């Protein structure tokens, strides 16, 4: 049983001290619905088949050309120093002509660039190989042994 303590002649409304959570629940449900609708639209990705990376050991053939570039941009042809860019191109062209005359496959250029060499020096070697009509250019690297 309960009793009302207010006087019958007072016009004051009774105070409601409980928290009304209905508007809060309504707002949260609307936000949840908005997130559920918009997240699949944002996450859309273009379907692309990415290539698988494999570590293929290089096969050393006698016709392959190994060009090393040290940190001072000195160029070495199979561990022999090369004086200038024209000499390097003429050696590459001679190797291509020799492969054609002997009926062998075209030589590959393997570039061993120092870690601190400028990209321009390596790019120059790639461009020289292109000018000498060598179709395959590769880069020799040291394995990281699990380091990132």
C-alpha positions in Angstrom: 0.0 0.0 0.0 1.2 3.5 -0.8 0.3 6.8 0.4 0.4 10.2 -1.4 1.9 12.8 0.9 1.2 15.9 -1.2 -1.5 18.2 -0.1 -4.6 18.1 -2.2 -4.6 21.8 -2.7 -1.0 22.1 -4.2 -0.7 22.3 -8.0 2.9 21.1 -8.1 3.5 18.0 -10.3 5.1 15.0 -8.8 8.9 14.9 -9.5 10.1 11.9 -11.6 13.5 10.9 -10.4 14.0 7.8 -12.6 16.2 8.0 -15.8 14.3 7.6 -19.0 16.6 5.4 -21.2 14.2 5.0 -24.2 15.7 7.9 -26.2 19.2 6.7 -25.5 18.4 3.2 -26.8 16.7 4.7 -29.8 19.7 6.8 -30.8 22.1 3.8 -30.3 20.0 1.6 -32.5 19.9 4.2 -35.2 23.7 4.6 -35.1 24.2 0.8 -35.2 22.0 0.5 -38.3 23.9 3.4 -40.0 27.2 1.7 -39.3 26.0 -1.7 -40.5 24.8 -0.2 -43.8 27.8 2.0 -44.5 30.8 -0.3 -43.5 30.3 -2.7 -46.5 30.3 0.3 -48.8 33.5 1.7 -47.4 35.4 -1.6 -47.4 34.8 -2.3 -51.1 38.1 -3.4 -52.8 38.9 -3.9 -56.4 39.4 -7.6 -57.0 43.0 -8.1 -58.2 45.0 -11.3 -58.4 48.3 -10.6 -56.7 51.4 -12.5 -57.8 53.0 -15.0 -55.4 56.5 -14.1 -54.4 58.9 -17.0 -54.4 62.6 -17.0 -53.8 64.2 -18.5 -56.8 67.9 -19.2 -56.6 69.9 -17.8 -59.4 71.4 -20.2 -61.8 74.9 -19.3 -62.8 75.5 -19.8 -66.5 78.8 -19.0 -68.2 77.2 -16.5 -70.6 75.6 -14.5 -67.7 77.2 -11.1 -67.1 77.6 -10.0 -63.4 78.0 -6.2 -63.1 78.9 -4.9 -59.6 78.6 -1.3 -58.5 80.3 -0.2 -55.4 79.3 2.7 -53.1 81.6 5.1 -55.1 79.7 4.2 -58.3 82.7 2.3 -59.8 81.5 -0.4 -62.2 83.0 -3.9 -62.5 82.3 -6.4 -65.3 82.8 -9.9 -63.8 85.1 -8.4 -61.1 87.1 -6.5 -63.7 86.9 -2.6 -63.5 85.2 -0.8 -66.4 86.6 2.6 -67.1 83.6 4.3 -68.7 80.0 3.8 -69.9 80.8 3.3 -73.6 83.2 0.5 -72.8 80.4 -1.2 -70.8 77.9 -0.9 -73.7 80.5 -2.2 -76.2 81.2 -5.2 -74.0 77.5 -6.0 -73.6 76.9 -5.6 -77.4 79.9 -8.0 -78.0 78.4 -10.5 -75.6 75.1 -10.4 -77.5 76.8 -10.8 -80.9 78.8 -13.7 -79.6 75.7 -15.4 -78.3 74.0 -14.9 -81.7 77.0 -16.3 -83.6 77.3 -19.3 -81.3 73.5 -20.0 -81.3 73.3 -19.7 -77.6 70.6 -17.9 -75.5 71.1 -14.2 -74.9 73.1 -13.4 -71.8 71.5 -12.1 -68.7 72.8 -9.1 -66.8 72.9 -9.6 -63.0 73.5 -6.4 -61.1 75.1 -6.4 -57.7 74.6 -2.9 -56.3 76.0 -1.7 -53.1 73.5 -0.8 -50.4 74.6 2.8 -50.4 74.9 3.4 -54.1 72.6 6.0 -55.8 69.7 4.7 -57.8 70.9 6.7 -60.8 74.0 4.6 -61.1 72.0 1.4 -61.1 69.5 2.9 -63.5 72.3 3.8 -65.9 73.4 0.1 -66.0 69.8 -1.0 -66.7 69.6 1.6 -69.5 72.9 0.4 -70.9 71.7 -3.2 -71.0 68.5 -2.0 -72.8 70.7 -0.2 -75.3 72.8 -3.3 -75.9 69.6 -5.3 -76.6 69.9 -7.5 -73.5 66.3 -8.6 -72.6 66.9 -9.9 -69.0 68.3 -7.8 -66.2 68.2 -9.1 -62.6 69.4 -7.9 -59.2 71.4 -10.0 -56.8 70.5 -9.4 -53.2 71.6 -10.8 -49.8 68.9 -12.7 -47.9 67.5 -10.9 -44.8 67.6 -13.9 -42.5 64.2 -13.2 -41.1 64.9 -9.5 -40.4 62.5 -6.8 -41.6 
